[in-house]
Amino acid sequence: VREAIHQLKYQGLRAIAPTLAETMANHLKSQGLLADALVPVPLHTRRLRERGYNQAELLASHIAKATGIPMRTDLLERREYLGPQARSGSQAERWSHVRDAFSARPAASGLRILLIDDVCTTGATLNACAIALCDSWAASVIGLTCAREV
């Protein structure tokens, strides 16, 4: 799984996204999780230009097709360009690296959000996104990732 995510994220192998997303959608269905919207963790526009696509958005779009839950890319944005999180060293660095990096729109209010990302290492990015969404009065936020780095 690690190699597949690295190929998707760093080598441009977008064709692996449907397979990874299918596994995520099956897990979602098996757990009976309810959501009003799938929200991919956003990239900063600069990072999006560098990579050419958002891997979390690719995964979320395929999960949306498999589950019927709408994908919303208009609810959350990354305000700051901080460089790749993978280059952050300690857990404390990772958490401070993304603190206040995201903002959510008022349209998130009252929605049950399923936050989608490729990998969870320390949980810092998911937590920062969840805080922003909750600050905009999302009813709930649950994170779903393809993998957990341990």
PyRosetta script that sets phi, psi and omega in degrees:
from pyrosetta import init, pose_from_sequence

init()
pose = pose_from_sequence("VREAIHQLKYQGLRAIAPTLAETMANHLKSQGLLADALVPVPLHTRRLRERGYNQAELLASHIAKATGIPMRTDLLERREYLGPQARSGSQAERWSHVRDAFSARPAASGLRILLIDDVCTTGATLNACAIALCDSWAASVIGLTCAREV")
pose.set_psi(1, -41.2)
pose.set_omega(1, 179.0)
pose.set_phi(2, -56.8)
pose.set_psi(2, -46.3)
pose.set_omega(2, -179.9)
pose.set_phi(3, -63.7)
pose.set_psi(3, -40.7)
pose.set_omega(3, 179.0)
pose.set_phi(4, -62.0)
pose.set_psi(4, -43.6)
pose.set_omega(4, 179.0)
pose.set_phi(5, -65.8)
pose.set_psi(5, -41.4)
pose.set_omega(5, 177.1)
pose.set_phi(6, -62.4)
pose.set_psi(6, -40.1)
pose.set_omega(6, 177.8)
pose.set_phi(7, -63.7)
pose.set_psi(7, -42.2)
pose.set_omega(7, 178.7)
pose.set_phi(8, -65.3)
pose.set_psi(8, -47.2)
pose.set_omega(8, -170.7)
pose.set_phi(9, -78.7)
pose.set_psi(9, -40.3)
pose.set_omega(9, -170.7)
pose.set_phi(10, -114.4)
pose.set_psi(10, -18.0)
pose.set_omega(10, -177.4)
pose.set_phi(11, -110.6)
pose.set_psi(11, 1.7)
pose.set_omega(11, 176.3)
pose.set_phi(12, 75.1)
pose.set_psi(12, 17.6)
pose.set_omega(12, -179.5)
pose.set_phi(13, -82.5)
pose.set_psi(13, 76.3)
pose.set_omega(13, -178.0)
pose.set_phi(14, -67.4)
pose.set_psi(14, -22.6)
pose.set_omega(14, -177.0)
pose.set_phi(15, -64.5)
pose.set_psi(15, -16.5)
pose.set_omega(15, 179.3)
pose.set_phi(16, -81.1)
pose.set_psi(16, -17.6)
pose.set_omega(16, -176.2)
pose.set_phi(17, -57.0)
pose.set_psi(17, -45.1)
pose.set_omega(17, -179.8)
pose.set_phi(18, -60.7)
pose.set_psi(18, -37.4)
pose.set_omega(18, 179.9)
pose.set_phi(19, -67.7)
pose.set_psi(19, -46.0)
pose.set_omega(19, 177.9)
pose.set_phi(20, -63.1)
pose.set_psi(20, -43.1)
pose.set_omega(20, -179.2)
pose.set_phi(21, -65.7)
pose.set_psi(21, -34.8)
pose.set_omega(21, 178.6)
pose.set_phi(22, -61.7)
pose.set_psi(22, -42.4)
pose.set_omega(22, 177.1)
pose.set_phi(23, -62.1)
pose.set_psi(23, -42.5)
pose.set_omega(23, 179.6)
pose.set_phi(24, -65.8)
pose.set_psi(24, -42.4)
pose.set_omega(24, 179.4)
pose.set_phi(25, -64.6)
pose.set_psi(25, -40.4)
pose.set_omega(25, 177.8)
pose.set_phi(26, -62.8)
pose.set_psi(26, -40.6)
pose.set_omega(26, 177.6)
pose.set_phi(27, -64.0)
pose.set_psi(27, -44.9)
pose.set_omega(27, 178.5)
pose.set_phi(28, -56.5)
pose.set_psi(28, -47.5)
pose.set_omega(28, 179.8)
pose.set_phi(29, -64.7)
pose.set_psi(29, -42.0)
pose.set_omega(29, -177.2)
pose.set_phi(30, -67.1)
pose.set_psi(30, -26.7)
pose.set_omega(30, 179.8)
pose.set_phi(31, -88.2)
pose.set_psi(31, -10.7)
pose.set_omega(31, 179.8)
pose.set_phi(32, 66.7)
pose.set_psi(32, 27.9)
pose.set_omega(32, 179.9)
pose.set_phi(33, -72.1)
pose.set_psi(33, 134.5)
pose.set_omega(33, 179.3)
pose.set_phi(34, -105.2)
pose.set_psi(34, 140.0)
pose.set_omega(34, 178.7)
pose.set_phi(35, -151.6)
pose.set_psi(35, 150.5)
pose.set_omega(35, 175.1)
pose.set_phi(36, -92.2)
pose.set_psi(36, -22.6)
pose.set_omega(36, -176.4)
pose.set_phi(37, -155.1)
pose.set_psi(37, 141.4)
pose.set_omega(37, 169.1)
pose.set_phi(38, -94.4)
pose.set_psi(38, 126.1)
pose.set_omega(38, -179.2)
pose.set_phi(39, -122.3)
pose.set_psi(39, 109.1)
pose.set_omega(39, 176.8)
pose.set_phi(40, -71.7)
pose.set_psi(40, 143.3)
pose.set_omega(40, 174.4)
pose.set_phi(41, -61.4)
pose.set_psi(41, 123.0)
pose.set_omega(41, -175.9)
pose.set_phi(42, -80.1)
pose.set_psi(42, 151.5)
pose.set_omega(42, 170.2)
pose.set_phi(43, -94.9)
pose.set_psi(43, 153.2)
pose.set_omega(43, 171.3)
pose.set_phi(44, -66.4)
pose.set_psi(44, 148.9)
pose.set_omega(44, -177.5)
pose.set_phi(45, -56.5)
pose.set_psi(45, -34.9)
pose.set_omega(45, 178.1)
pose.set_phi(46, -64.5)
pose.set_psi(46, -45.3)
pose.set_omega(46, 179.6)
pose.set_phi(47, -66.3)
pose.set_psi(47, -37.6)
pose.set_omega(47, 177.6)
pose.set_phi(48, -62.4)
pose.set_psi(48, -41.3)
pose.set_omega(48, 176.7)
pose.set_phi(49, -64.1)
pose.set_psi(49, -41.4)
pose.set_omega(49, 179.9)
pose.set_phi(50, -63.1)
pose.set_psi(50, -47.3)
pose.set_omega(50, -175.3)
pose.set_phi(51, -83.4)
pose.set_psi(51, -34.2)
pose.set_omega(51, -179.7)
pose.set_phi(52, 94.5)
pose.set_psi(52, -11.2)
pose.set_omega(52, 178.7)
pose.set_phi(53, -164.5)
pose.set_psi(53, 162.0)
pose.set_omega(53, 176.5)
pose.set_phi(54, -106.1)
pose.set_psi(54, 114.8)
pose.set_omega(54, -177.0)
pose.set_phi(55, -62.7)
pose.set_psi(55, -34.9)
pose.set_omega(55, 178.2)
pose.set_phi(56, -66.1)
pose.set_psi(56, -37.5)
pose.set_omega(56, 178.0)
pose.set_phi(57, -68.1)
pose.set_psi(57, -38.5)
pose.set_omega(57, 175.6)
pose.set_phi(58, -60.0)
pose.set_psi(58, -47.2)
pose.set_omega(58, 178.9)
pose.set_phi(59, -61.5)
pose.set_psi(59, -47.1)
pose.set_omega(59, -178.2)
pose.set_phi(60, -61.5)
pose.set_psi(60, -37.5)
pose.set_omega(60, -179.0)
pose.set_phi(61, -65.3)
pose.set_psi(61, -38.1)
pose.set_omega(61, 178.4)
pose.set_phi(62, -73.4)
pose.set_psi(62, -35.9)
pose.set_omega(62, 176.3)
pose.set_phi(63, -64.9)
pose.set_psi(63, -39.9)
pose.set_omega(63, 178.3)
pose.set_phi(64, -59.8)
pose.set_psi(64, -43.1)
pose.set_omega(64, 178.3)
pose.set_phi(65, -63.2)
pose.set_psi(65, -38.8)
pose.set_omega(65, -176.8)
pose.set_phi(66, -76.1)
pose.set_psi(66, -27.2)
pose.set_omega(66, -174.1)
pose.set_phi(67, -111.0)
pose.set_psi(67, -18.9)
pose.set_omega(67, -175.8)
pose.set_phi(68, 82.0)
pose.set_psi(68, 1.3)
pose.set_omega(68, 176.4)
pose.set_phi(69, -81.5)
pose.set_psi(69, 126.7)
pose.set_omega(69, -177.1)
pose.set_phi(70, -67.6)
pose.set_psi(70, 140.7)
pose.set_omega(70, 174.0)
pose.set_phi(71, -87.6)
pose.set_psi(71, 133.7)
pose.set_omega(71, 178.7)
pose.set_phi(72, -123.1)
pose.set_psi(72, 114.6)
pose.set_omega(72, 177.0)
pose.set_phi(73, -100.8)
pose.set_psi(73, 3.1)
pose.set_omega(73, -176.6)
pose.set_phi(74, -98.6)
pose.set_psi(74, 1.6)
pose.set_omega(74, -173.7)
pose.set_phi(75, -96.7)
pose.set_psi(75, -21.0)
pose.set_omega(75, -173.1)
pose.set_phi(76, -139.5)
pose.set_psi(76, 138.7)
pose.set_omega(76, 176.0)
pose.set_phi(77, -137.3)
pose.set_psi(77, 151.4)
pose.set_omega(77, 175.3)
pose.set_phi(78, -93.0)
pose.set_psi(78, 118.3)
pose.set_omega(78, -175.1)
pose.set_phi(79, -82.4)
pose.set_psi(79, -31.4)
pose.set_omega(79, -172.2)
pose.set_phi(80, -119.5)
pose.set_psi(80, 142.6)
pose.set_omega(80, 171.5)
pose.set_phi(81, -90.3)
pose.set_psi(81, 118.3)
pose.set_omega(81, -174.4)
pose.set_phi(82, -118.9)
pose.set_psi(82, 1.6)
pose.set_omega(82, -175.0)
pose.set_phi(83, 80.5)
pose.set_psi(83, 172.9)
pose.set_omega(83, -177.4)
pose.set_phi(84, -64.2)
pose.set_psi(84, 133.2)
pose.set_omega(84, 177.7)
pose.set_phi(85, -64.1)
pose.set_psi(85, -30.1)
pose.set_omega(85, -178.6)
pose.set_phi(86, -60.5)
pose.set_psi(86, -21.9)
pose.set_omega(86, 179.9)
pose.set_phi(87, -84.8)
pose.set_psi(87, -9.5)
pose.set_omega(87, 176.9)
pose.set_phi(88, -70.8)
pose.set_psi(88, 140.3)
pose.set_omega(88, -175.4)
pose.set_phi(89, -81.1)
pose.set_psi(89, -84.6)
pose.set_omega(89, -173.7)
pose.set_phi(90, -78.6)
pose.set_psi(90, 168.2)
pose.set_omega(90, 176.6)
pose.set_phi(91, -62.0)
pose.set_psi(91, -41.7)
pose.set_omega(91, 179.3)
pose.set_phi(92, -61.5)
pose.set_psi(92, -39.7)
pose.set_omega(92, 176.6)
pose.set_phi(93, -61.5)
pose.set_psi(93, -44.2)
pose.set_omega(93, -179.6)
pose.set_phi(94, -61.4)
pose.set_psi(94, -42.4)
pose.set_omega(94, -179.1)
pose.set_phi(95, -67.2)
pose.set_psi(95, -43.8)
pose.set_omega(95, -179.4)
pose.set_phi(96, -71.6)
pose.set_psi(96, -27.5)
pose.set_omega(96, -179.0)
pose.set_phi(97, -61.3)
pose.set_psi(97, -35.5)
pose.set_omega(97, -175.4)
pose.set_phi(98, -108.1)
pose.set_psi(98, -3.3)
pose.set_omega(98, 179.2)
pose.set_phi(99, -57.3)
pose.set_psi(99, 128.5)
pose.set_omega(99, 178.5)
pose.set_phi(100, 64.6)
pose.set_psi(100, 17.3)
pose.set_omega(100, -179.7)
pose.set_phi(101, -82.3)
pose.set_psi(101, -14.1)
pose.set_omega(101, -175.0)
pose.set_phi(102, -119.6)
pose.set_psi(102, 151.5)
pose.set_omega(102, 171.4)
pose.set_phi(103, -136.9)
pose.set_psi(103, 148.9)
pose.set_omega(103, -179.2)
pose.set_phi(104, -116.8)
pose.set_psi(104, 154.5)
pose.set_omega(104, -179.6)
pose.set_phi(105, -91.5)
pose.set_psi(105, 154.0)
pose.set_omega(105, 179.8)
pose.set_phi(106, -58.2)
pose.set_psi(106, -21.7)
pose.set_omega(106, 179.2)
pose.set_phi(107, -63.0)
pose.set_psi(107, -13.5)
pose.set_omega(107, 177.3)
pose.set_phi(108, -74.1)
pose.set_psi(108, -15.2)
pose.set_omega(108, -176.2)
pose.set_phi(109, -55.4)
pose.set_psi(109, 128.2)
pose.set_omega(109, 176.1)
pose.set_phi(110, 81.2)
pose.set_psi(110, -4.9)
pose.set_omega(110, -176.9)
pose.set_phi(111, -89.1)
pose.set_psi(111, 144.3)
pose.set_omega(111, 169.9)
pose.set_phi(112, -88.9)
pose.set_psi(112, 112.2)
pose.set_omega(112, -172.2)
pose.set_phi(113, -101.7)
pose.set_psi(113, 134.2)
pose.set_omega(113, 169.6)
pose.set_phi(114, -109.2)
pose.set_psi(114, 107.9)
pose.set_omega(114, -176.2)
pose.set_phi(115, -85.0)
pose.set_psi(115, 126.6)
pose.set_omega(115, -174.3)
pose.set_phi(116, -111.8)
pose.set_psi(116, 130.7)
pose.set_omega(116, 172.6)
pose.set_phi(117, -145.2)
pose.set_psi(117, 168.0)
pose.set_omega(117, -177.8)
pose.set_phi(118, -78.8)
pose.set_psi(118, -43.3)
pose.set_omega(118, -175.6)
pose.set_phi(119, -144.4)
pose.set_psi(119, 147.6)
pose.set_omega(119, 173.8)
pose.set_phi(120, -114.6)
pose.set_psi(120, 119.3)
pose.set_omega(120, 178.0)
pose.set_phi(121, -100.1)
pose.set_psi(121, -67.3)
pose.set_omega(121, 177.7)
pose.set_phi(122, -106.7)
pose.set_psi(122, -14.1)
pose.set_omega(122, -175.4)
pose.set_phi(123, 90.2)
pose.set_psi(123, 1.3)
pose.set_omega(123, -175.6)
pose.set_phi(124, -62.6)
pose.set_psi(124, -46.4)
pose.set_omega(124, -179.0)
pose.set_phi(125, -65.7)
pose.set_psi(125, -46.8)
pose.set_omega(125, 178.8)
pose.set_phi(126, -60.3)
pose.set_psi(126, -41.5)
pose.set_omega(126, 179.8)
pose.set_phi(127, -63.7)
pose.set_psi(127, -44.8)
pose.set_omega(127, 179.8)
pose.set_phi(128, -62.4)
pose.set_psi(128, -40.3)
pose.set_omega(128, 177.2)
pose.set_phi(129, -65.3)
pose.set_psi(129, -44.5)
pose.set_omega(129, -179.2)
pose.set_phi(130, -62.1)
pose.set_psi(130, -40.9)
pose.set_omega(130, 177.9)
pose.set_phi(131, -60.7)
pose.set_psi(131, -46.0)
pose.set_omega(131, 179.6)
pose.set_phi(132, -61.2)
pose.set_psi(132, -43.9)
pose.set_omega(132, -179.6)
pose.set_phi(133, -66.3)
pose.set_psi(133, -40.5)
pose.set_omega(133, 178.0)
pose.set_phi(134, -68.0)
pose.set_psi(134, -33.7)
pose.set_omega(134, 175.1)
pose.set_phi(135, -63.3)
pose.set_psi(135, -23.3)
pose.set_omega(135, 175.8)
pose.set_phi(136, -97.7)
pose.set_psi(136, 17.3)
pose.set_omega(136, 173.0)
pose.set_phi(137, 68.7)
pose.set_psi(137, 32.3)
pose.set_omega(137, 170.4)
pose.set_phi(138, -59.9)
pose.set_psi(138, 142.9)
pose.set_omega(138, -179.2)
pose.set_phi(139, -67.3)
pose.set_psi(139, -39.5)
pose.set_omega(139, 177.4)
pose.set_phi(140, -160.0)
pose.set_psi(140, 157.1)
pose.set_omega(140, 177.1)
pose.set_phi(141, -137.3)
pose.set_psi(141, 124.9)
pose.set_omega(141, 175.6)
pose.set_phi(142, -123.6)
pose.set_psi(142, 136.4)
pose.set_omega(142, 178.7)
pose.set_phi(143, -95.7)
pose.set_psi(143, 138.6)
pose.set_omega(143, 174.5)
pose.set_phi(144, -131.8)
pose.set_psi(144, 121.4)
pose.set_omega(144, 178.2)
pose.set_phi(145, -123.9)
pose.set_psi(145, 159.9)
pose.set_omega(145, 178.5)
pose.set_phi(146, -70.8)
pose.set_psi(146, -34.7)
pose.set_omega(146, -176.6)
pose.set_phi(147, -148.0)
pose.set_psi(147, 159.7)
pose.set_omega(147, 173.8)
pose.set_phi(148, -121.5)
pose.set_psi(148, 122.3)
pose.set_omega(148, 177.5)
pose.set_phi(149, -82.4)
pose.set_psi(149, 126.8)
pose.set_omega(149, 178.9)
pose.set_phi(150, -121.7)
pose.dump_pdb("model.pdb")
